[in-house]
Amino acid sequence: MTEEAPTRGRSGRRKLKADQDTAALAEATRADIIAVATRAFVRYGFDGASVNEIAAASATSKRMIYYHFGSKQDLYRAVLEAAYERVGHRAPSEAPACPPLEELRAYAVDAYDNFRRNEDFVRLVMAENLKDGETILGSDFVRQRSAANLASLEEIVARGRADGSIRVGFRVVDLYLAVVAVCFHAVSNRISTGISLQMDLGSDSEVAFRRQLVGDVACRYAATPGT
């Protein structure tokens, strides 16, 4: 059975379903708006994206978008923050049972998979860098999300240094940036690499290779010699 399309009144406010409370409706509305706005901002950029078209595509109204987000700029920041949340590393709920180097490899592969699943994140970040980070500059959430990603890696490295499997003498942030670089490039330069080097970075064989590569880069950089 397909899900019924949301209905709305003249004001653009969605109607509650029989089993839905007001908070759940508001959350669903925000999520739908962010999903539609993400596609619009990725395709047209901040200036080219139309709030009216986002409202129409998300079965709401311009008035309701401003009610939930305040302004187009605030909607754009919410889109960026949601993208950072999607690619964030999910720390295990319990203490990891595997050795630190295996956990490090899993961390790197998880990052690669997250970037591949969220190409819109890469494109939004590329655009944000071209604008000198003017939107994320005011986002505490982005800083906290990035700090949490780094903290997860720092915990893995600390355990590895404690048992001797991970060497000392490097900054964890540089290991973090090395992992991100491999993951980011596989998405950001997929088209240009395909044209210039005639390589399909999205093919099954290349995806499998790069998943292995990002783990190798992390582990070989961090591992104590001889381990």
PERA-V395557 format. One record per helix or strand. SS is the DSSP state (helix for helix, strand for strand). FROM is the first residue (numbers start at 0). LEN is the number of residues. If there is no record, write none. Layout:
ss = (SS;SS)
from = (FROM;FROM)
len = (LEN;LEN)
//
This chain:
ss = (strand;strand;helix;helix;helix;helix;helix;helix;helix;helix;strand;helix;helix;helix;strand)
from = (7;13;21;50;61;71;99;118;135;139;165;171;189;203;222)
len = (1;1;27;7;8;16;18;12;3;24;1;17;7;19;1)
//
